């Protein structure tokens, strides 16, 4: 008698859901950094270009990882609502902080749900990079403190 198909969830099912959230955050960041760049003078756009490329790289890595697991990766939205008008360089820096904080939250969830060592390593690297970028943007926005004690976790 053949074995019945297993109805047990994949051992990485919860991890995959968290990775989808990180992918959605990467899509948001790629889109949002276009807005950040548009609000800055040309000579101040280097960190924007680097951050946008970092999020594109993560997006592509996550898409490949999820696809390799047989999971259909979440796609980018057609557009995203800005949390506030971006009318100045300071607004642009605050939006960049918002984008990095959003990705940090997603990566903290990935770390909470991770069962694979490679996923944990990716999560730590992505969370660290997001916080490092956020420090630069908090500095540009004249926000203090410039660091977050536990990136990606609620303040209280």
Rosetta constraint file for C-alpha pairs under 8 A:
AtomPair CA 9 CA 13 HARMONIC 6.37 0.50
AtomPair CA 11 CA 115 HARMONIC 7.75 0.50
AtomPair CA 12 CA 16 HARMONIC 5.90 0.50
AtomPair CA 12 CA 114 HARMONIC 7.68 0.50
AtomPair CA 12 CA 115 HARMONIC 6.52 0.50
AtomPair CA 12 CA 116 HARMONIC 7.76 0.50
AtomPair CA 13 CA 17 HARMONIC 6.40 0.50
AtomPair CA 14 CA 18 HARMONIC 6.42 0.50
AtomPair CA 14 CA 113 HARMONIC 6.00 0.50
AtomPair CA 14 CA 114 HARMONIC 7.82 0.50
AtomPair CA 15 CA 19 HARMONIC 6.12 0.50
AtomPair CA 15 CA 110 HARMONIC 6.32 0.50
AtomPair CA 15 CA 113 HARMONIC 4.92 0.50
AtomPair CA 15 CA 114 HARMONIC 5.11 0.50
AtomPair CA 15 CA 115 HARMONIC 6.77 0.50
AtomPair CA 16 CA 20 HARMONIC 6.14 0.50
AtomPair CA 16 CA 66 HARMONIC 7.02 0.50
AtomPair CA 16 CA 71 HARMONIC 7.69 0.50
AtomPair CA 17 CA 21 HARMONIC 6.49 0.50
AtomPair CA 18 CA 22 HARMONIC 6.37 0.50
AtomPair CA 18 CA 106 HARMONIC 7.07 0.50
AtomPair CA 18 CA 107 HARMONIC 7.88 0.50
AtomPair CA 18 CA 109 HARMONIC 6.05 0.50
AtomPair CA 18 CA 110 HARMONIC 4.90 0.50
AtomPair CA 18 CA 113 HARMONIC 6.73 0.50
AtomPair CA 19 CA 23 HARMONIC 6.11 0.50
AtomPair CA 19 CA 62 HARMONIC 7.05 0.50
AtomPair CA 19 CA 66 HARMONIC 7.74 0.50
AtomPair CA 19 CA 106 HARMONIC 7.96 0.50
AtomPair CA 19 CA 107 HARMONIC 7.94 0.50
AtomPair CA 19 CA 110 HARMONIC 5.99 0.50
AtomPair CA 20 CA 24 HARMONIC 6.16 0.50
AtomPair CA 20 CA 62 HARMONIC 7.98 0.50
AtomPair CA 20 CA 66 HARMONIC 7.95 0.50
AtomPair CA 20 CA 73 HARMONIC 6.60 0.50
AtomPair CA 20 CA 74 HARMONIC 6.21 0.50
AtomPair CA 21 CA 25 HARMONIC 6.21 0.50
AtomPair CA 21 CA 106 HARMONIC 5.89 0.50
AtomPair CA 22 CA 26 HARMONIC 6.18 0.50
AtomPair CA 22 CA 103 HARMONIC 6.48 0.50
AtomPair CA 22 CA 106 HARMONIC 4.87 0.50
AtomPair CA 22 CA 107 HARMONIC 5.97 0.50
AtomPair CA 22 CA 110 HARMONIC 7.33 0.50
AtomPair CA 23 CA 27 HARMONIC 6.29 0.50
AtomPair CA 23 CA 58 HARMONIC 7.71 0.50
AtomPair CA 23 CA 59 HARMONIC 5.67 0.50
AtomPair CA 23 CA 62 HARMONIC 6.19 0.50
AtomPair CA 23 CA 63 HARMONIC 7.37 0.50
AtomPair CA 23 CA 73 HARMONIC 7.74 0.50
AtomPair CA 23 CA 74 HARMONIC 6.97 0.50
AtomPair CA 24 CA 28 HARMONIC 6.29 0.50
AtomPair CA 24 CA 74 HARMONIC 6.59 0.50
AtomPair CA 24 CA 75 HARMONIC 7.32 0.50
AtomPair CA 24 CA 76 HARMONIC 6.84 0.50
AtomPair CA 25 CA 29 HARMONIC 6.11 0.50
AtomPair CA 25 CA 99 HARMONIC 7.96 0.50
AtomPair CA 25 CA 102 HARMONIC 6.53 0.50
AtomPair CA 25 CA 103 HARMONIC 5.28 0.50
AtomPair CA 25 CA 106 HARMONIC 6.79 0.50
AtomPair CA 26 CA 30 HARMONIC 6.13 0.50
AtomPair CA 26 CA 55 HARMONIC 5.37 0.50
AtomPair CA 26 CA 56 HARMONIC 7.03 0.50
AtomPair CA 26 CA 58 HARMONIC 6.86 0.50
AtomPair CA 26 CA 59 HARMONIC 5.57 0.50
AtomPair CA 26 CA 103 HARMONIC 6.72 0.50
AtomPair CA 27 CA 31 HARMONIC 6.35 0.50
AtomPair CA 27 CA 55 HARMONIC 7.65 0.50
AtomPair CA 27 CA 56 HARMONIC 7.76 0.50
AtomPair CA 27 CA 59 HARMONIC 6.77 0.50
AtomPair CA 27 CA 75 HARMONIC 7.74 0.50
AtomPair CA 27 CA 76 HARMONIC 5.42 0.50
AtomPair CA 27 CA 77 HARMONIC 7.74 0.50
AtomPair CA 28 CA 32 HARMONIC 5.90 0.50
AtomPair CA 28 CA 76 HARMONIC 7.47 0.50
AtomPair CA 28 CA 80 HARMONIC 7.17 0.50
AtomPair CA 28 CA 99 HARMONIC 7.47 0.50
AtomPair CA 29 CA 33 HARMONIC 5.88 0.50
AtomPair CA 29 CA 52 HARMONIC 7.06 0.50
AtomPair CA 29 CA 55 HARMONIC 6.52 0.50
AtomPair CA 29 CA 99 HARMONIC 5.52 0.50
AtomPair CA 29 CA 100 HARMONIC 7.46 0.50
AtomPair CA 29 CA 103 HARMONIC 7.63 0.50
AtomPair CA 30 CA 34 HARMONIC 6.88 0.50
AtomPair CA 30 CA 52 HARMONIC 5.28 0.50
AtomPair CA 30 CA 53 HARMONIC 7.80 0.50
AtomPair CA 30 CA 55 HARMONIC 5.95 0.50
AtomPair CA 30 CA 56 HARMONIC 6.36 0.50
AtomPair CA 31 CA 35 HARMONIC 7.15 0.50
AtomPair CA 31 CA 79 HARMONIC 7.75 0.50
AtomPair CA 31 CA 80 HARMONIC 7.69 0.50
AtomPair CA 32 CA 36 HARMONIC 6.38 0.50
AtomPair CA 32 CA 95 HARMONIC 7.65 0.50
AtomPair CA 32 CA 96 HARMONIC 7.57 0.50
AtomPair CA 32 CA 99 HARMONIC 7.03 0.50
AtomPair CA 33 CA 37 HARMONIC 6.00 0.50
AtomPair CA 33 CA 48 HARMONIC 6.27 0.50
AtomPair CA 33 CA 49 HARMONIC 8.00 0.50
AtomPair CA 33 CA 51 HARMONIC 7.54 0.50
AtomPair CA 33 CA 52 HARMONIC 5.84 0.50
AtomPair CA 33 CA 96 HARMONIC 6.85 0.50
AtomPair CA 34 CA 38 HARMONIC 6.19 0.50
AtomPair CA 34 CA 52 HARMONIC 7.81 0.50
AtomPair CA 35 CA 39 HARMONIC 6.47 0.50
AtomPair CA 35 CA 86 HARMONIC 7.72 0.50
AtomPair CA 35 CA 92 HARMONIC 7.50 0.50
AtomPair CA 36 CA 40 HARMONIC 6.71 0.50
AtomPair CA 36 CA 48 HARMONIC 7.05 0.50
AtomPair CA 36 CA 86 HARMONIC 7.72 0.50
AtomPair CA 36 CA 92 HARMONIC 4.68 0.50
AtomPair CA 36 CA 93 HARMONIC 7.09 0.50
AtomPair CA 36 CA 95 HARMONIC 6.79 0.50
AtomPair CA 36 CA 96 HARMONIC 6.61 0.50
AtomPair CA 37 CA 41 HARMONIC 7.88 0.50
AtomPair CA 37 CA 45 HARMONIC 5.84 0.50
AtomPair CA 37 CA 48 HARMONIC 5.91 0.50
AtomPair CA 37 CA 49 HARMONIC 7.82 0.50
AtomPair CA 37 CA 92 HARMONIC 7.56 0.50
AtomPair CA 39 CA 86 HARMONIC 6.87 0.50
AtomPair CA 39 CA 87 HARMONIC 6.66 0.50
AtomPair CA 39 CA 88 HARMONIC 6.04 0.50
AtomPair CA 39 CA 89 HARMONIC 5.96 0.50
AtomPair CA 39 CA 92 HARMONIC 6.01 0.50
AtomPair CA 40 CA 44 HARMONIC 6.12 0.50
AtomPair CA 40 CA 45 HARMONIC 6.44 0.50
AtomPair CA 40 CA 88 HARMONIC 7.39 0.50
AtomPair CA 40 CA 89 HARMONIC 5.44 0.50
AtomPair CA 40 CA 92 HARMONIC 7.10 0.50
AtomPair CA 41 CA 45 HARMONIC 6.81 0.50
AtomPair CA 45 CA 49 HARMONIC 6.24 0.50
AtomPair CA 46 CA 50 HARMONIC 6.28 0.50
AtomPair CA 47 CA 51 HARMONIC 6.00 0.50
AtomPair CA 48 CA 52 HARMONIC 5.96 0.50
AtomPair CA 49 CA 53 HARMONIC 6.12 0.50
AtomPair CA 50 CA 54 HARMONIC 6.16 0.50
AtomPair CA 51 CA 55 HARMONIC 6.30 0.50
AtomPair CA 51 CA 133 HARMONIC 7.31 0.50
AtomPair CA 52 CA 56 HARMONIC 6.19 0.50
AtomPair CA 53 CA 57 HARMONIC 6.07 0.50
AtomPair CA 54 CA 58 HARMONIC 6.28 0.50
AtomPair CA 55 CA 59 HARMONIC 5.97 0.50
AtomPair CA 56 CA 60 HARMONIC 6.14 0.50
AtomPair CA 57 CA 61 HARMONIC 6.10 0.50
AtomPair CA 58 CA 62 HARMONIC 5.95 0.50
AtomPair CA 58 CA 126 HARMONIC 7.91 0.50
AtomPair CA 59 CA 63 HARMONIC 6.04 0.50
AtomPair CA 60 CA 64 HARMONIC 6.20 0.50
AtomPair CA 61 CA 65 HARMONIC 6.16 0.50
AtomPair CA 62 CA 66 HARMONIC 6.02 0.50
AtomPair CA 63 CA 67 HARMONIC 6.02 0.50
AtomPair CA 63 CA 73 HARMONIC 5.67 0.50
AtomPair CA 64 CA 68 HARMONIC 6.04 0.50
AtomPair CA 65 CA 69 HARMONIC 6.48 0.50
AtomPair CA 66 CA 70 HARMONIC 6.48 0.50
AtomPair CA 66 CA 71 HARMONIC 5.08 0.50
AtomPair CA 66 CA 72 HARMONIC 6.74 0.50
AtomPair CA 66 CA 73 HARMONIC 5.99 0.50
AtomPair CA 67 CA 71 HARMONIC 5.25 0.50
AtomPair CA 67 CA 72 HARMONIC 6.06 0.50
AtomPair CA 67 CA 73 HARMONIC 6.60 0.50
AtomPair CA 85 CA 91 HARMONIC 7.53 0.50
AtomPair CA 86 CA 91 HARMONIC 5.00 0.50
AtomPair CA 86 CA 92 HARMONIC 5.80 0.50
AtomPair CA 86 CA 95 HARMONIC 7.54 0.50
AtomPair CA 87 CA 91 HARMONIC 6.14 0.50
AtomPair CA 87 CA 92 HARMONIC 7.53 0.50
AtomPair CA 88 CA 92 HARMONIC 6.24 0.50
AtomPair CA 89 CA 93 HARMONIC 6.24 0.50
AtomPair CA 90 CA 94 HARMONIC 6.20 0.50
AtomPair CA 90 CA 140 HARMONIC 6.96 0.50
AtomPair CA 90 CA 141 HARMONIC 5.02 0.50
AtomPair CA 91 CA 95 HARMONIC 6.13 0.50
AtomPair CA 91 CA 141 HARMONIC 7.52 0.50
AtomPair CA 92 CA 96 HARMONIC 6.23 0.50
AtomPair CA 93 CA 97 HARMONIC 6.29 0.50
AtomPair CA 93 CA 137 HARMONIC 5.15 0.50
AtomPair CA 93 CA 138 HARMONIC 6.92 0.50
AtomPair CA 93 CA 140 HARMONIC 6.08 0.50
AtomPair CA 93 CA 141 HARMONIC 5.32 0.50
AtomPair CA 94 CA 98 HARMONIC 6.20 0.50
AtomPair CA 94 CA 137 HARMONIC 6.95 0.50
AtomPair CA 94 CA 138 HARMONIC 7.01 0.50
AtomPair CA 94 CA 141 HARMONIC 5.95 0.50
AtomPair CA 95 CA 99 HARMONIC 6.16 0.50
AtomPair CA 96 CA 100 HARMONIC 6.18 0.50
AtomPair CA 96 CA 134 HARMONIC 7.17 0.50
AtomPair CA 96 CA 137 HARMONIC 6.34 0.50
AtomPair CA 97 CA 101 HARMONIC 5.95 0.50
AtomPair CA 97 CA 134 HARMONIC 5.13 0.50
AtomPair CA 97 CA 137 HARMONIC 5.77 0.50
AtomPair CA 97 CA 138 HARMONIC 6.32 0.50
AtomPair CA 98 CA 102 HARMONIC 6.10 0.50
AtomPair CA 99 CA 103 HARMONIC 6.35 0.50
AtomPair CA 100 CA 104 HARMONIC 6.03 0.50
AtomPair CA 100 CA 130 HARMONIC 5.38 0.50
AtomPair CA 100 CA 131 HARMONIC 6.90 0.50
AtomPair CA 100 CA 133 HARMONIC 7.16 0.50
AtomPair CA 100 CA 134 HARMONIC 5.75 0.50
AtomPair CA 101 CA 105 HARMONIC 6.23 0.50
AtomPair CA 101 CA 130 HARMONIC 7.46 0.50
AtomPair CA 101 CA 131 HARMONIC 7.59 0.50
AtomPair CA 101 CA 134 HARMONIC 7.26 0.50
AtomPair CA 101 CA 151 HARMONIC 7.40 0.50
AtomPair CA 101 CA 152 HARMONIC 6.30 0.50
AtomPair CA 102 CA 106 HARMONIC 6.46 0.50
AtomPair CA 102 CA 152 HARMONIC 7.43 0.50
AtomPair CA 103 CA 107 HARMONIC 6.16 0.50
AtomPair CA 103 CA 127 HARMONIC 7.63 0.50
AtomPair CA 103 CA 130 HARMONIC 6.96 0.50
AtomPair CA 103 CA 152 HARMONIC 7.60 0.50
AtomPair CA 104 CA 108 HARMONIC 6.04 0.50
AtomPair CA 104 CA 126 HARMONIC 7.87 0.50
AtomPair CA 104 CA 127 HARMONIC 5.36 0.50
AtomPair CA 104 CA 130 HARMONIC 6.16 0.50
AtomPair CA 104 CA 131 HARMONIC 7.13 0.50
AtomPair CA 104 CA 151 HARMONIC 6.01 0.50
AtomPair CA 104 CA 152 HARMONIC 4.24 0.50
AtomPair CA 104 CA 153 HARMONIC 7.97 0.50
AtomPair CA 105 CA 109 HARMONIC 6.39 0.50
AtomPair CA 105 CA 151 HARMONIC 7.30 0.50
AtomPair CA 105 CA 152 HARMONIC 3.74 0.50
AtomPair CA 105 CA 153 HARMONIC 6.18 0.50
AtomPair CA 106 CA 110 HARMONIC 6.36 0.50
AtomPair CA 106 CA 152 HARMONIC 7.11 0.50
AtomPair CA 107 CA 111 HARMONIC 6.22 0.50
AtomPair CA 107 CA 123 HARMONIC 5.61 0.50
AtomPair CA 107 CA 124 HARMONIC 7.83 0.50
AtomPair CA 107 CA 126 HARMONIC 6.94 0.50
AtomPair CA 107 CA 127 HARMONIC 5.80 0.50
AtomPair CA 107 CA 152 HARMONIC 7.05 0.50
AtomPair CA 108 CA 112 HARMONIC 6.28 0.50
AtomPair CA 108 CA 123 HARMONIC 7.40 0.50
AtomPair CA 108 CA 127 HARMONIC 7.11 0.50
AtomPair CA 108 CA 151 HARMONIC 7.62 0.50
AtomPair CA 108 CA 152 HARMONIC 5.31 0.50
AtomPair CA 108 CA 153 HARMONIC 6.87 0.50
AtomPair CA 109 CA 113 HARMONIC 6.23 0.50
AtomPair CA 110 CA 114 HARMONIC 5.70 0.50
AtomPair CA 110 CA 119 HARMONIC 7.77 0.50
AtomPair CA 110 CA 120 HARMONIC 7.69 0.50
AtomPair CA 110 CA 123 HARMONIC 6.41 0.50
AtomPair CA 111 CA 119 HARMONIC 7.66 0.50
AtomPair CA 111 CA 120 HARMONIC 5.75 0.50
AtomPair CA 111 CA 123 HARMONIC 5.84 0.50
AtomPair CA 111 CA 124 HARMONIC 7.43 0.50
AtomPair CA 114 CA 119 HARMONIC 6.03 0.50
AtomPair CA 114 CA 120 HARMONIC 5.91 0.50
AtomPair CA 115 CA 119 HARMONIC 7.36 0.50
AtomPair CA 115 CA 120 HARMONIC 7.63 0.50
AtomPair CA 116 CA 120 HARMONIC 6.47 0.50
AtomPair CA 117 CA 121 HARMONIC 6.24 0.50
AtomPair CA 118 CA 122 HARMONIC 6.12 0.50
AtomPair CA 119 CA 123 HARMONIC 5.97 0.50
AtomPair CA 120 CA 124 HARMONIC 6.14 0.50
AtomPair CA 121 CA 125 HARMONIC 6.22 0.50
AtomPair CA 122 CA 126 HARMONIC 6.02 0.50
AtomPair CA 123 CA 127 HARMONIC 5.92 0.50
AtomPair CA 124 CA 128 HARMONIC 5.99 0.50
AtomPair CA 125 CA 129 HARMONIC 6.13 0.50
AtomPair CA 126 CA 130 HARMONIC 6.10 0.50
AtomPair CA 127 CA 131 HARMONIC 6.27 0.50
AtomPair CA 127 CA 151 HARMONIC 7.21 0.50
AtomPair CA 127 CA 152 HARMONIC 7.64 0.50
AtomPair CA 128 CA 132 HARMONIC 6.23 0.50
AtomPair CA 129 CA 133 HARMONIC 6.24 0.50
AtomPair CA 130 CA 134 HARMONIC 6.08 0.50
AtomPair CA 131 CA 135 HARMONIC 6.15 0.50
AtomPair CA 131 CA 147 HARMONIC 7.59 0.50
AtomPair CA 131 CA 148 HARMONIC 7.57 0.50
AtomPair CA 131 CA 151 HARMONIC 6.43 0.50
AtomPair CA 132 CA 136 HARMONIC 6.77 0.50
AtomPair CA 133 CA 137 HARMONIC 6.46 0.50
AtomPair CA 134 CA 138 HARMONIC 5.92 0.50
AtomPair CA 134 CA 146 HARMONIC 7.92 0.50
AtomPair CA 134 CA 147 HARMONIC 7.92 0.50
AtomPair CA 135 CA 139 HARMONIC 6.15 0.50
AtomPair CA 135 CA 146 HARMONIC 5.19 0.50
AtomPair CA 135 CA 147 HARMONIC 5.74 0.50
AtomPair CA 136 CA 140 HARMONIC 6.28 0.50
AtomPair CA 136 CA 146 HARMONIC 7.81 0.50
AtomPair CA 137 CA 141 HARMONIC 6.10 0.50
AtomPair CA 138 CA 142 HARMONIC 6.01 0.50
AtomPair CA 138 CA 143 HARMONIC 4.96 0.50
AtomPair CA 138 CA 144 HARMONIC 7.13 0.50
AtomPair CA 138 CA 145 HARMONIC 7.99 0.50
AtomPair CA 138 CA 146 HARMONIC 5.38 0.50
AtomPair CA 139 CA 143 HARMONIC 5.97 0.50
AtomPair CA 139 CA 144 HARMONIC 7.65 0.50
AtomPair CA 139 CA 146 HARMONIC 6.05 0.50
